[in-house]
Amino acid sequence: MEYDKATEVNPFGYFKPAEEMLPLIQEVRNGYSTLHNFLLTLPASRQRAIAITDLETSAMWAIKGLVLNDSGSSQPNESGVTGA
């Protein structure tokens, strides 16, 4: 599925990743988890909280980018998710 076509359908709906994409998505999550755990060792501060929030945002966009740009991903007509 091409990104432009994917977002024309319903950019806020659920996109089901292809089975082949799942190991890569897990690898990305593992990398982000490693960095998150490191950030937790830093002194608690507003700056650390922002770094963690931005890390969460970055992880979301990285995974969404993988799914939306994978030709094997699909958007089910009825996913059970509100807005799909």
Backbone bond lengths (Angstrom), bond angles and torsions (degrees), N, CA, C in turn:
res aa  C-N    CA-C-N  psi(-1)  N-CA   C-N-CA  omega(-1)  CA-C   N-CA-C  phi
1 M - - - 1.439 - - 1.528 106.78 -
2 E 1.306 117.29 125.58 1.450 121.06 177.81 1.520 109.05 -75.91
3 Y 1.347 116.26 146.17 1.460 121.07 -176.19 1.524 111.53 -55.90
4 D 1.342 118.09 -48.03 1.465 120.24 -178.19 1.523 111.21 -59.01
5 K 1.327 116.72 -43.11 1.460 120.02 179.22 1.519 110.79 -67.85
6 A 1.339 116.90 -36.99 1.466 120.70 -179.30 1.512 110.76 -62.77
7 T 1.318 117.09 -44.38 1.455 118.58 -176.31 1.515 112.43 -78.88
8 E 1.327 118.20 -17.24 1.464 120.37 175.32 1.519 110.35 -70.56
9 V 1.323 117.14 -34.01 1.457 121.62 -177.41 1.521 110.12 -66.70
10 N 1.310 117.92 -61.82 1.466 123.58 178.22 1.524 107.92 -168.83
11 P 1.318 117.81 92.13 1.463 120.01 -175.82 1.522 114.11 -64.27
12 F 1.338 117.70 -16.34 1.456 120.44 -177.98 1.521 112.46 -102.26
13 G 1.312 117.11 1.14 1.451 121.19 179.94 1.511 112.16 -84.93
14 Y 1.302 115.75 -179.54 1.460 122.93 179.97 1.519 109.67 -82.75
15 F 1.322 116.09 134.75 1.459 121.97 174.39 1.516 107.49 -116.25
16 K 1.319 116.24 121.47 1.466 121.54 -178.49 1.519 108.86 -86.18
17 P 1.339 117.39 119.44 1.461 118.76 178.20 1.523 111.22 -71.19
18 A 1.313 115.75 150.86 1.463 120.91 175.82 1.532 108.18 -66.41
19 E 1.305 116.66 148.70 1.470 121.56 179.16 1.524 110.98 -54.39
20 E 1.331 116.81 -37.54 1.457 121.74 -177.83 1.531 111.46 -66.40
21 M 1.319 117.08 -21.87 1.461 122.52 -177.86 1.530 111.99 -83.14
22 L 1.326 117.75 -20.81 1.466 121.35 -173.90 1.532 114.56 -58.36
23 P 1.347 120.00 -42.01 1.479 118.41 177.70 1.528 112.72 -62.78
24 L 1.324 118.17 -38.14 1.458 121.25 178.45 1.524 110.85 -67.23
25 I 1.332 116.80 -41.52 1.464 120.40 176.86 1.522 110.23 -60.30
26 Q 1.328 117.33 -41.60 1.466 120.75 178.88 1.521 110.56 -65.66
27 E 1.322 117.53 -37.83 1.463 121.28 177.66 1.535 110.93 -62.93
28 V 1.320 116.41 -41.75 1.466 120.94 176.86 1.528 109.50 -62.65
29 R 1.316 117.22 -46.21 1.468 120.79 178.91 1.529 111.32 -59.73
30 N 1.320 116.46 -41.41 1.465 120.24 179.45 1.524 111.17 -62.10
31 G 1.332 116.55 -41.85 1.460 120.52 178.32 1.518 111.62 -62.49
32 Y 1.317 116.28 -44.36 1.461 120.32 178.24 1.530 110.87 -65.73
33 S 1.313 117.50 -37.17 1.472 120.61 178.78 1.526 110.73 -63.89
34 T 1.320 116.80 -39.28 1.458 120.86 178.34 1.525 110.59 -61.27
35 L 1.319 116.67 -47.03 1.462 120.43 179.00 1.534 110.95 -65.57
36 H 1.333 116.82 -39.75 1.476 120.78 177.55 1.526 110.56 -59.05
37 N 1.327 116.03 -45.79 1.466 119.66 179.84 1.522 111.36 -62.01
38 F 1.339 117.57 -37.14 1.458 120.54 176.57 1.532 110.33 -64.82
39 L 1.314 116.67 -45.71 1.471 120.02 -179.74 1.527 111.32 -58.19
40 L 1.321 116.96 -34.02 1.461 120.75 179.60 1.522 112.54 -66.82
41 T 1.327 117.99 -17.35 1.472 120.74 178.02 1.526 111.88 -82.24
42 L 1.322 117.65 -12.98 1.458 121.86 179.46 1.525 109.83 -78.06
43 P 1.323 116.94 157.48 1.471 119.15 178.78 1.533 110.56 -58.75
44 A 1.317 115.56 138.80 1.465 120.84 178.26 1.519 109.22 -61.72
45 S 1.321 115.45 131.63 1.463 120.41 179.65 1.519 108.61 -164.49
46 R 1.291 115.01 167.85 1.465 120.53 174.95 1.525 110.00 -60.10
47 Q 1.331 115.91 -39.92 1.459 120.70 -178.44 1.537 111.32 -65.31
48 R 1.336 116.46 -39.23 1.462 118.93 177.09 1.525 110.09 -65.24
49 A 1.335 116.94 -40.95 1.466 120.67 179.02 1.529 110.64 -61.37
50 I 1.323 116.36 -41.62 1.471 119.66 178.51 1.524 110.01 -66.07
51 A 1.331 117.14 -41.06 1.463 120.33 178.79 1.527 110.62 -60.25
52 I 1.324 117.20 -41.43 1.468 120.91 179.22 1.526 110.70 -67.89
53 T 1.320 117.14 -42.36 1.470 120.52 177.91 1.523 110.71 -61.28
54 D 1.335 116.20 -45.32 1.464 119.52 179.47 1.530 111.53 -66.92
55 L 1.323 117.23 -32.33 1.464 120.76 175.37 1.529 109.96 -63.79
56 E 1.335 117.03 -43.34 1.469 120.98 177.42 1.523 110.74 -61.08
57 T 1.321 116.44 -42.33 1.465 120.83 178.34 1.520 110.68 -63.47
58 S 1.302 116.34 -44.08 1.461 121.10 179.77 1.535 111.41 -61.96
59 A 1.329 116.17 -42.32 1.466 120.06 178.84 1.523 110.71 -61.87
60 M 1.329 115.87 -42.18 1.469 120.07 179.49 1.523 110.16 -60.37
61 W 1.340 117.43 -47.20 1.463 120.58 -178.26 1.525 111.81 -67.75
62 A 1.332 117.28 -37.29 1.464 120.28 179.15 1.529 110.63 -61.90
63 I 1.325 116.41 -45.87 1.467 120.27 -179.04 1.522 110.66 -70.48
64 K 1.322 117.53 -41.60 1.466 120.19 177.45 1.527 110.12 -60.93
65 G 1.327 116.89 -40.24 1.456 120.60 177.79 1.519 112.12 -61.59
66 L 1.323 117.00 -40.27 1.464 120.07 177.15 1.524 111.27 -62.81
67 V 1.325 115.94 -47.83 1.465 120.88 -175.33 1.532 111.21 -67.51
68 L 1.329 117.17 -46.60 1.467 119.62 -176.26 1.526 113.05 -69.47
69 N 1.324 116.80 -24.21 1.461 119.42 -178.31 1.512 113.14 -100.40
70 D 1.325 117.41 9.53 1.460 121.97 177.80 1.517 109.38 -99.19
71 S 1.312 116.48 124.90 1.468 120.43 -177.75 1.524 112.42 -65.59
72 G 1.334 117.91 -18.44 1.462 120.73 179.78 1.517 114.08 -86.26
73 S 1.327 117.18 -9.26 1.460 120.56 179.12 1.524 109.86 -75.52
74 S 1.327 115.62 155.01 1.461 119.35 -178.71 1.522 109.61 -141.60
75 Q 1.327 114.34 163.16 1.463 120.62 174.76 1.512 107.15 -119.39
76 P 1.339 116.29 102.38 1.472 119.18 -178.94 1.524 111.12 -61.35
77 N 1.320 115.82 147.55 1.458 120.27 177.33 1.506 111.09 -62.79
78 E 1.325 116.93 -39.85 1.455 121.79 178.05 1.515 108.34 -130.18
79 S 1.308 115.92 108.31 1.462 119.09 -176.82 1.521 112.74 -103.98
80 G 1.328 117.18 -11.67 1.444 119.46 -175.00 1.512 112.19 85.03
81 V 1.327 116.41 -1.83 1.460 121.66 178.87 1.510 108.81 -100.30
82 T 1.318 117.29 130.92 1.450 121.42 -179.81 1.533 109.94 -56.34
83 G 1.313 116.72 132.78 1.456 121.42 178.14 1.505 113.87 94.96
84 A 1.323 117.87 -7.29 1.465 120.01 -178.93 1.500 111.52 -85.84
